Amino acid sequence: MASQRRQMMQSHQSWTDDLPLCQMCGVGTAPNCTYGPDGKDTQSHPNEDGHFRFRGEEGCFLYGVFNGFDGSRVSSFVSQCLTAELLLGQLKSTHTDSDVRRILSQAFDVVEKSYFETIGDALAEKATIISQLPEGVSFHQLSPQSQKLSERLKDLEQEVSGGATAVVALIHNNKLYIANVGTNRALLCKSTSDGQNQVIQIGRPHTTENEDELQRLAGLGLDVSGLRQAALIAGQSSTRRIGDYRVKYNYTDIDLLSAAKNKPIIAEPEIQASQSLEGVTGFLLLMSEGLIKALESAHGPEQANQEMVAMVAAELAQQGSLEAVAQSVVERVKRLHHDVYASGRQRASHCSRHEDMTLLIRTLNYTLADGALTPTQARVPPPRSIPPITRPPRAPALLQETEAASSDSVAARRCSQTRPGGCLPMLTSPSSTGCGGRTTETSWGHRGPQLGWGLSDGGGQDLG
């Protein structure tokens, strides 16, 4: 069965190879690194992130960013096979919102089960070897034959270990759906009818800081206070993951999870209610956890979303290629992160290393810097600015600190020079008067959008 499923998955991969890539999209990446005393960076492991960006039939588009851990096997598998589960005839223009949500959820379930089937042979061999090795005997005390079995066991453990988190965006019938499993992030920047801009975080990360996730785990019989205190569960911050068989099938052996009545770590996505993209101008960002954490480590989490949007908008104003835009933003975050580490200032201790970083940008009716129109329905101007964000009293001090730490941060907060077609969208501190207006930000939670967008403080907490 496992070998048959592997052949099927390989077949799916060849089918998706024939799907056209979306030309309204760009992707930037950077590998993980650890800084040495001399400031030079060293890559700790091969890049474990994955992504896809396909254009399907009947006006359907599919994008995804996957953050792998303990190897790239799961992120690679999911990025190859989730597309096959969604774009090979499953989605029709006649499908309703509930149909789309059901198909998305089923796709994640099928892909994870398929992954576990592909490692079934290795798991069976692993169990056989464990039964043959004597207990409580060190490697050097084993016979030569048993040492070979022990080495094989290590290889098998590496082969089947690991998992991934995922954020997937589906555009279907000109509506946006976001499916999230874990700690990646989706941001939507769009202009409003009154000329302002919204920076919208769609959904919240699945961590022990998410009250809804804590309630879910408490319902399974787990100690919420212990989960809060531990923060990490089996070495990861996410409470939802794809793969990671050691946690999924051996959770009773993990102290934090042993009391659970059912599997506490799941791959079920939270799917946000659809939002119409009709007449929307702006861009969608999908980011791996490594990119988010690198920026937050350098400058703090308070305005990370606005800073990311400002950097993307600045590059869109200068670059003629979406691929160049995405890569430039990733390199810029990498440089900011390194500069804070090298500065020795207050946040330097948070920036000794960063994980793999991936940024996917999908424009929405957005004119690029050279005037070339992306393949959209109509010619409309890009968002003109990202005005000052009203912050709590602590924000000016934070901005002052981070601006002193990095010249890139200074540039990201200053108003831009006027250019044909608009201004470079840049952030300013609350006390600045260089740009007028205001940006609202909302966190679009799993309950779906309300009748009005709520103002958020940038961390997903409603202010009113």
C-alpha positions as CSV (number, residue, x, y, z in Angstrom):
1,M,0.0,0.0,0.0
2,A,2.8,2.4,0.9
3,S,4.7,1.8,-2.3
4,Q,1.5,2.3,-4.3
5,R,0.8,5.6,-2.6
6,R,4.3,6.7,-3.2
7,Q,3.8,6.0,-6.9
8,M,0.6,8.0,-6.9
9,M,2.2,10.9,-5.2
10,Q,5.1,10.9,-7.7
11,S,2.4,10.9,-10.4
12,H,0.7,13.9,-8.8
13,Q,4.0,15.7,-8.7
14,S,4.4,15.3,-12.5
15,W,0.8,16.5,-13.0
16,T,1.4,19.7,-11.0
17,D,4.7,20.3,-12.9
18,D,2.4,21.0,-15.9
19,L,0.4,23.6,-14.0
20,P,1.2,27.2,-15.0
21,L,2.9,29.4,-12.4
22,C,1.1,32.5,-11.3
23,Q,2.8,35.6,-12.9
24,M,1.3,38.0,-10.4
25,C,3.4,36.5,-7.7
26,G,7.1,36.7,-6.5
27,V,9.0,34.6,-3.9
28,G,12.1,35.5,-1.9
29,T,14.1,33.1,0.3
30,A,17.1,33.0,2.6
31,P,18.6,30.1,4.5
32,N,19.0,29.9,8.2
33,C,22.2,31.2,9.8
34,T,24.0,31.5,13.1
35,Y,26.3,34.5,13.8
36,G,29.8,33.9,15.1
37,P,31.8,36.2,17.4
38,D,33.2,37.9,14.3
39,G,29.7,38.5,12.9
40,K,30.0,36.1,10.1
41,D,27.0,33.8,9.5
42,T,27.1,30.0,9.2
43,Q,24.2,27.9,7.9
44,S,23.2,25.4,10.5
45,H,21.2,23.0,8.2
46,P,19.8,22.8,4.7
47,N,16.8,25.0,3.9
48,E,13.6,23.4,5.2
49,D,11.0,25.9,3.9
50,G,8.8,25.2,0.9
51,H,6.3,27.1,-1.3
52,F,4.0,26.9,-4.3
53,R,2.3,29.4,-6.6
54,F,0.0,28.0,-9.2
55,R,-2.7,29.3,-11.5
56,G,-5.5,26.8,-11.9
57,E,-8.6,26.7,-14.2
58,E,-11.7,28.9,-14.0
59,G,-9.9,31.9,-12.4
60,C,-8.5,29.8,-9.5
61,F,-5.1,30.6,-7.9
62,L,-3.3,28.7,-5.1
63,Y,-0.3,29.9,-3.0
64,G,1.4,28.4,0.0
65,V,4.4,28.8,2.3
66,F,5.6,25.9,4.4
67,N,8.0,26.0,7.3
68,G,9.7,22.6,7.8
69,F,11.5,21.4,10.9
70,D,13.8,18.5,11.6
71,G,14.3,18.2,7.9
72,S,12.6,19.3,4.7
73,R,10.8,16.0,3.9
74,V,7.4,17.1,5.1
75,S,7.4,20.6,3.7
76,S,8.5,19.2,0.3
77,F,5.9,16.5,0.4
78,V,3.1,18.9,1.3
79,S,4.1,21.6,-1.2
80,Q,4.1,19.0,-4.0
81,C,0.9,17.1,-3.0
82,L,-1.4,19.7,-1.6
83,T,-1.6,21.2,-5.0
84,A,-2.7,17.9,-6.6
85,E,-5.4,17.6,-3.9
86,L,-6.8,21.1,-4.8
87,L,-6.2,22.0,-8.4
88,L,-6.7,18.8,-10.3
89,G,-10.5,19.2,-10.9
90,Q,-11.7,19.4,-7.3
91,L,-12.6,23.1,-7.3
92,K,-15.4,24.3,-9.5
93,S,-16.8,27.8,-10.1
94,T,-20.2,26.6,-8.9
95,H,-18.8,25.7,-5.4
96,T,-20.1,27.7,-2.5
97,D,-18.1,29.1,0.4
98,S,-18.9,26.0,2.5
99,D,-17.9,23.7,-0.3
100,V,-14.5,25.5,-0.6
101,R,-13.9,25.3,3.1
102,R,-14.7,21.6,3.2
103,I,-12.4,20.9,0.2
104,L,-9.6,22.8,1.8
105,S,-9.9,21.0,5.1
106,Q,-10.2,17.6,3.4
107,A,-7.1,18.3,1.3
108,F,-4.9,18.8,4.4
109,D,-6.3,15.7,6.0
110,V,-5.6,13.6,2.9
111,V,-2.1,14.9,2.4
112,E,-1.1,14.2,6.0
113,K,-2.5,10.7,5.9
114,S,-0.7,10.2,2.5
115,Y,2.6,11.4,4.1
116,F,2.3,8.9,7.0
117,E,1.6,6.1,4.4
118,T,4.9,7.0,2.6
119,I,6.9,6.4,5.8
120,G,5.0,3.3,6.8
121,D,7.7,0.9,5.6
122,A,10.4,2.8,7.4
123,L,8.3,2.9,10.6
124,A,7.7,-0.9,10.4
125,E,11.5,-1.5,9.9
126,K,12.2,0.8,12.8
127,A,9.9,-1.2,15.1
128,T,11.5,-4.4,14.0
129,I,15.0,-3.2,14.8
130,I,14.0,-1.9,18.2
131,S,12.6,-5.3,19.1
132,Q,15.9,-6.9,18.1
133,L,18.2,-4.6,20.1
134,P,18.9,-5.4,23.7
135,E,17.7,-2.8,26.2
136,G,20.0,-0.7,28.4
137,V,23.1,-1.6,26.5
138,S,25.4,1.2,25.2
139,F,26.5,1.3,21.6
140,H,30.1,0.2,22.3
141,Q,28.9,-2.8,24.2
142,L,26.8,-4.1,21.3
143,S,27.9,-6.8,19.0
144,P,29.1,-5.7,15.5
145,Q,25.8,-6.9,14.0
146,S,23.8,-5.0,16.6
147,Q,25.9,-1.9,16.0
148,K,24.9,-2.0,12.4
149,L,21.3,-2.3,13.4
150,S,21.7,0.7,15.7
151,E,23.2,2.8,12.9
152,R,20.4,1.8,10.6
153,L,17.9,2.8,13.4
154,K,19.5,6.3,13.4
155,D,19.1,6.6,9.7
156,L,15.4,5.5,9.9
157,E,14.7,8.0,12.6
158,Q,16.1,10.8,10.5
159,E,14.1,9.6,7.5
160,V,10.7,9.7,9.3
161,S,11.2,12.6,11.7
162,G,10.1,16.1,11.1
163,G,7.0,18.1,10.3
164,A,5.9,21.4,8.8
165,T,3.5,24.3,9.4
166,A,1.6,25.8,6.5
167,V,-0.2,28.9,5.4
168,V,-2.2,28.5,2.1
169,A,-4.1,31.2,0.2
170,L,-6.7,30.2,-2.3
171,I,-8.4,32.7,-4.7
172,H,-11.6,31.2,-6.0
173,N,-14.4,33.1,-7.7
174,N,-12.4,36.3,-6.8
175,K,-12.7,35.5,-3.1
176,L,-9.7,35.0,-0.8
177,Y,-9.5,32.0,1.6
178,I,-6.7,31.5,4.0
179,A,-6.0,28.1,5.5
180,N,-3.5,28.1,8.4
181,V,-1.7,25.3,10.3
182,G,0.8,26.6,12.8
183,T,2.9,29.7,13.0
184,N,3.3,31.2,9.5
185,R,1.5,34.4,8.7
186,A,-0.8,36.0,6.1
187,L,-1.1,39.8,5.7
188,L,-3.4,41.6,3.3
189,C,-2.7,45.3,2.5
190,K,-5.5,47.0,0.7
191,S,-6.6,50.6,-0.1
192,T,-10.0,51.7,1.2
193,S,-12.6,53.8,-0.7
194,D,-11.6,56.9,1.3
195,G,-7.9,56.6,0.2
196,Q,-6.6,55.0,3.4
197,N,-4.9,51.7,3.7
198,Q,-5.6,48.6,5.8
199,V,-2.9,46.1,7.0
200,I,-4.9,43.0,7.9
201,Q,-3.4,40.0,9.6
202,I,-5.6,37.1,8.7
203,G,-5.8,34.6,11.5
204,R,-3.6,34.1,14.5
205,P,-0.7,31.6,15.0
206,H,-1.4,28.3,16.7
207,T,0.7,28.6,19.8
208,T,0.2,28.5,23.6
209,E,-0.3,32.2,23.4
210,N,-3.5,31.7,21.4
211,E,-6.4,31.5,23.9
212,D,-8.6,29.6,21.4
213,E,-5.9,27.0,21.1
214,L,-5.5,26.7,24.9
215,Q,-9.3,26.2,25.2
216,R,-9.1,23.4,22.6
217,L,-6.3,21.7,24.5
218,A,-8.0,22.2,27.8
219,G,-11.0,20.4,26.4
220,L,-8.8,17.4,25.8
221,G,-7.8,17.4,29.5
222,L,-4.5,19.2,29.3
223,D,-3.1,21.6,32.0
224,V,-3.3,25.0,30.4
225,S,-1.0,26.7,33.0
226,G,1.7,24.1,32.3
227,L,1.4,24.7,28.5
228,R,1.6,28.4,29.0
229,Q,4.7,28.1,31.1
230,A,6.4,25.6,28.8
231,A,5.7,27.6,25.6
232,L,7.4,24.9,23.5
233,I,5.7,21.5,22.9
234,A,8.1,18.7,21.8
235,G,10.6,21.4,20.8
236,Q,8.2,23.5,18.6
237,S,6.1,26.5,19.4
238,S,3.2,25.4,17.2
239,T,0.2,23.5,18.5
240,R,-0.9,22.5,15.0
241,R,1.6,20.8,12.6
242,I,1.6,18.5,9.6
243,G,3.6,15.3,10.1
244,D,5.7,15.0,13.3
245,Y,4.7,11.3,13.9
246,R,6.6,11.2,17.2
247,V,4.2,13.7,18.7
248,K,1.1,12.5,16.8
249,Y,1.4,8.9,17.7
250,N,3.5,8.9,20.9
251,Y,1.9,11.9,22.7
252,T,1.1,9.8,25.8
253,D,4.9,9.5,26.4
254,I,5.3,13.3,26.5
255,D,4.7,14.8,30.0
256,L,2.9,17.9,28.8
257,L,0.5,15.9,26.5
258,S,0.2,12.6,28.3
259,A,-3.2,13.4,29.9
260,A,-4.9,14.2,26.5
261,K,-8.0,12.3,25.6
262,N,-7.2,12.5,21.9
263,K,-4.4,13.7,19.7
264,P,-3.6,17.2,20.9
265,I,-1.3,18.3,18.1
266,I,-3.3,18.3,14.9
267,A,-3.0,19.2,11.2
268,E,-6.5,20.5,10.9
269,P,-6.3,24.0,9.3
270,E,-8.2,27.0,10.5
271,I,-9.9,28.4,7.4
272,Q,-10.9,32.1,7.5
273,A,-14.2,33.1,5.9
274,S,-13.9,34.3,2.4
275,Q,-13.3,38.0,1.6
276,S,-14.2,39.4,-1.8
277,L,-11.3,40.8,-3.8
278,E,-13.5,42.7,-6.2
279,G,-12.0,46.1,-6.7
280,V,-9.3,45.6,-4.1
281,T,-5.9,47.2,-4.8
282,G,-2.9,46.2,-2.8
283,F,-1.0,42.9,-2.1
284,L,-1.1,39.7,-0.2
285,L,1.9,38.5,1.8
286,L,2.5,34.9,2.9
287,M,5.5,34.6,5.3
288,S,7.3,31.7,7.0
289,E,7.8,31.8,10.7
290,G,11.5,32.4,10.2
291,L,10.9,35.7,8.4
292,I,8.5,36.9,11.0
293,K,10.7,36.0,13.9
294,A,13.8,37.6,12.4
295,L,12.0,41.0,12.0
296,E,10.4,40.7,15.4
297,S,13.7,39.8,17.0
298,A,15.4,42.8,15.5
299,H,12.7,45.4,16.2
300,G,10.2,43.9,18.5
301,P,6.7,42.5,17.6
302,E,4.7,45.7,18.0
303,Q,4.9,47.0,14.5
304,A,6.3,44.0,12.6
305,N,3.3,43.8,10.2
306,Q,3.4,47.5,9.3
307,E,7.2,47.4,8.8
308,M,6.9,44.4,6.5
309,V,4.2,46.1,4.4
310,A,6.3,49.3,4.3
311,M,9.3,47.4,3.0
312,V,7.3,45.6,0.4
313,A,5.6,48.8,-0.8
314,A,9.0,50.5,-1.0
315,E,10.5,47.8,-3.2
316,L,7.4,47.6,-5.4
317,A,7.9,51.3,-6.0
318,Q,11.5,50.7,-7.3
319,Q,11.5,47.2,-8.8
320,G,10.0,46.0,-12.1
321,S,10.0,42.4,-11.1
322,L,7.9,40.8,-8.3
323,E,10.6,38.2,-7.9
324,A,13.2,40.9,-7.3
325,V,10.8,42.7,-4.9
326,A,10.3,39.6,-2.7
327,Q,14.0,38.7,-2.7
328,S,15.0,42.3,-1.9
329,V,12.6,42.4,1.1
330,V,14.0,39.1,2.5
331,E,17.6,40.4,2.1
332,R,16.6,43.6,3.8
333,V,15.2,41.7,6.8
334,K,18.3,39.6,6.9
335,R,20.5,42.7,7.0
336,L,18.4,44.4,9.6
337,H,18.6,41.3,11.8
338,H,22.4,41.1,11.4
339,D,22.9,44.8,12.0
340,V,21.0,44.6,15.3
341,Y,23.2,41.7,16.4
342,A,26.4,43.5,15.4
343,S,25.3,46.7,17.1
344,G,25.5,45.1,20.6
345,R,22.4,47.1,21.6
346,Q,19.5,46.0,23.7
347,R,18.0,43.6,21.2
348,A,21.3,42.1,20.1
349,S,20.9,39.1,22.3
350,H,17.7,38.2,20.5
351,C,19.5,38.1,17.1
352,S,22.3,35.6,17.4
353,R,20.6,33.3,14.8
354,H,17.5,33.1,12.5
355,E,15.7,30.3,10.8
356,D,15.0,29.9,7.1
357,M,13.0,32.8,5.6
358,T,10.4,32.7,2.8
359,L,8.2,35.6,1.6
360,L,5.5,35.2,-1.1
361,I,4.0,38.4,-2.6
362,R,0.8,38.3,-4.6
363,T,-0.2,41.7,-6.1
364,L,-3.8,42.7,-6.5
365,N,-4.5,45.3,-9.3
366,Y,-1.1,46.8,-8.5
367,T,1.0,48.8,-11.0
368,L,4.7,48.0,-10.8
369,A,7.4,50.7,-10.7
370,D,8.2,50.6,-14.4
371,G,4.6,51.1,-15.3
372,A,4.1,47.5,-16.5
373,L,0.6,46.4,-15.5
374,T,0.4,43.0,-13.8
375,P,-2.2,40.7,-15.5
376,T,-5.3,42.0,-13.8
377,Q,-8.7,43.2,-14.8
378,A,-8.3,46.9,-14.8
379,R,-5.7,49.7,-14.5
380,V,-5.8,51.2,-11.1
381,P,-3.2,53.1,-9.0
382,P,-1.3,51.4,-6.2
383,P,-1.9,52.3,-2.6
384,R,-0.5,55.8,-2.1
385,S,0.9,55.5,1.5
386,I,1.1,53.7,4.7
387,P,0.4,56.6,7.1
388,P,1.3,56.9,10.8
389,I,0.0,54.2,13.1
390,T,-1.5,55.4,16.4
391,R,0.3,53.5,19.1
392,P,0.4,53.1,22.9
393,P,2.8,55.5,24.7
394,R,5.6,53.0,24.6
395,A,5.8,53.0,20.8
396,P,7.9,56.2,20.3
397,A,10.6,54.9,22.6
398,L,10.7,51.6,20.6
399,L,10.9,53.4,17.3
400,Q,13.7,55.7,18.6
401,E,15.7,52.6,19.7
402,T,15.3,50.6,16.5
403,E,15.9,53.6,14.3
404,A,19.3,54.2,16.0
405,A,20.1,50.5,15.6
406,S,19.7,50.4,11.8
407,S,19.7,52.7,8.9
408,D,17.2,50.4,7.1
409,S,14.8,50.9,9.9
410,V,15.1,54.7,9.5
411,A,14.3,54.4,5.8
412,A,11.3,52.2,6.5
413,R,9.7,54.8,8.7
414,R,10.3,58.0,6.8
415,C,7.9,59.4,4.3
416,S,8.9,58.8,0.8
417,Q,9.7,61.1,-2.0
418,T,6.8,61.6,-4.4
419,R,7.0,59.5,-7.5
420,P,4.7,59.2,-10.5
421,G,1.7,57.2,-9.5
422,G,2.0,57.8,-5.8
423,C,4.3,57.8,-2.7
424,L,6.5,55.1,-1.4
425,P,4.4,53.6,1.4
426,M,6.5,54.2,4.5
427,L,5.9,54.2,8.3
428,T,6.5,57.1,10.6
429,S,6.5,57.4,14.4
430,P,3.3,58.6,16.0
431,S,4.8,62.0,16.6
432,S,5.8,62.5,13.0
433,T,3.8,64.9,10.8
434,G,5.4,64.0,7.5
435,C,2.4,62.0,6.2
436,G,-1.3,62.5,7.0
437,G,-4.0,59.9,7.5
438,R,-4.1,56.6,9.4
439,T,-3.8,52.9,8.8
440,T,-6.2,50.5,10.4
441,E,-5.1,47.0,11.1
442,T,-7.3,44.0,11.9
443,S,-6.7,40.5,12.9
444,W,-9.1,38.3,10.9
445,G,-9.7,35.5,13.3
446,H,-11.3,32.1,12.7
447,R,-14.8,33.4,13.5
448,G,-14.5,35.4,10.2
449,P,-14.8,39.1,9.6
450,Q,-17.3,41.1,11.5
451,L,-19.6,43.8,10.1
452,G,-16.8,46.3,10.5
453,W,-13.0,45.9,10.7
454,G,-11.8,46.3,14.3
455,L,-8.8,48.4,15.0
456,S,-5.9,46.3,16.3
457,D,-2.6,47.0,18.0
458,G,-0.6,45.0,15.6
459,G,-0.4,41.9,17.8
460,G,-3.9,40.6,17.0
461,Q,-5.6,42.1,20.1
462,D,-8.7,44.1,19.4
463,L,-8.7,47.7,20.6
464,G,-12.3,48.5,20.0
